[in-house]
Amino acid sequence: METLLIVDDDVSLLETLKMHFEEIEQDGQPRYQVATATSAAAGLRAAQEAMPSVVILDMMLPDRTGLEIIEEMKGLCGDARIILVTAYHDMETTIRAMKAGAFDYIHKPFPDPAALDLVVERALEYRQLSRRADEVHRENAAARLGDIVGTSPLMQQLVKEIGKVTGSHATVLITGESGTGKELIARVIHNYSYDEPRPFIGINCSAIVDTLLESELFGHEKGAFTGATAGKPGKFELAEDGTVFLDEIGDMSLMLQAKLLRVLQEREFERVGGVKRIKLRARVIAATHRALVEEVEAGRFREDLYQRLKVITLQIPPLRERREDIPPLVKHLLERINEKVHKRVTRVPGEVMERLTRLPWRGNVRELENVLTRATRAVVLAPGDVLRGDDLPALESPLPSPEPGRATSAHHTASAMFAAPAEDDASLIPTLEEAERQLIARAMTVTKGHKGRTCQILGISRPTLERKLQKYGLAQSQSPQVHTFPVKDAL
């Protein structure tokens, strides 16, 4: 049974409407429970007591106008739909009533009570749909924000900025060190920007060579190049009216930067080898771990493209700057890891958590997850649900933080990957360059020489990998020989 509140100083009309609605039945039961009031003050009291689903509110009341109390009425009875009624035909008042939040605005006398019935039923229907939409939104919000963990001031500010970003479809540039969760933030922005599911198409600009990256972004026509046996749509086309996520855009070549700039300016593009102009309907979100201002100064990144990308900029803080978020992150990540390894590691002693909190975490959340994954697998080999310090892989000691925006070099994390030898056997400790060379060689072996996957494992860009392969003489080997020395689990 729905509760209906009618507020009108015309007592005769009030009683007529009350009798009319109380006579309406649904499935053999009364459809409405009706409360009445003859003044604004009495109407507000009745709204607080009855909590109606729909309010029929007269515009002219003895103490105040219906327009004056509509905000108070909404505050008292939540999501009730308010129908304003008046004997005067005034266009300006109609506009003001709808702007104030009235569901509908109708005129007296009512030509037919059935017409009012339809308005009330429609108000109830919209109220029900709105409630269901709110429920779905809350459910989706919980799922979509589930991986953004943290209540530190920096994270609270970031979430506020994300909320503002979702209100527009402007281009967004996300900056932050490797492992901070730039793609996760991009997905949250995408999910909150649309009420219905739309495509989210991501591409790592550092993991694909230029010739292939152009085809991946814009697509190609049949015969556009050797091996193009059929036409293929690119990421911009596949994204339709959703989102294109360009990860590690700081590693894109100057040639492709020029083409991307043109696409963002003109909002259209052509397939490789094609002549047909295709409209860009998708939103573009870009991300990089590089300081693009410095890249522009060095001539490695176009300033005009940088200006086009940074319409809205979000900076993700590194984990070492929000250490208070590490305990809830550990709990969240352990829950996810437990599902993968079919284990229930649920307890972390205080001294272990303190150790985790004090570490520098050069690889940020990704590094923390990797460490917890390896530690959890160690617990799998023994009974129990406690993550002990002995289960953690050897971790580096706290070090000074790198400059904000600087890429993290592989040798910063090399010591975290290797177990420390005994104190009296310092000769076994490799140099930083040797540790870096071994790390890259091991990664290339694991990926069977696949440079894209190697970049993802090491958290470095494709150009950086190429330079280091040249430096260490590994460039010609698909499966480089690994020099071994007394360490544990290089990767």
Secondary structure, DSSP 8 states (H G I E B T S, - for coil): -EEEEEE-S-HHHHHHHHHHHHT-EETTEESEEEEEESSHHHHHHHHHHH--SEEEEESB-SSSBHHHHHHHHHHHSTT-EEEEEESS--HHHHHHHHHTT-SEEEESS-S-HHHHHHHHHHHHHHHHHHHHHHHHHHHHHHHHSTT----SHHHHHHHHHHHHHTTS---EEEE--TTS-HHHHHHHHHHHH-SS---EEEEETTSS-HHHHHHHHHEE-TTSSTT--S-EE-HHHHTTTSEEEEETGGGS-HHHHHHHHHHHHHSEE--BT----EE--SEEEEEESS-HHHHHHTTSS-HHHHHHHTTEEEE---GGG-GGGHHHHHHHHHHHHHHHHT----B--HHHHHHHHHS--TTHHHHHHHHHHHHHHHHHTSS-SB--GGGS-----------TT----HHHHHHHHS----GGGGGG---HHHHHHHHHHHHHHHTTT-HHHHHHHHT--HHHHHHHHHHTT-TT-SS------S-S---
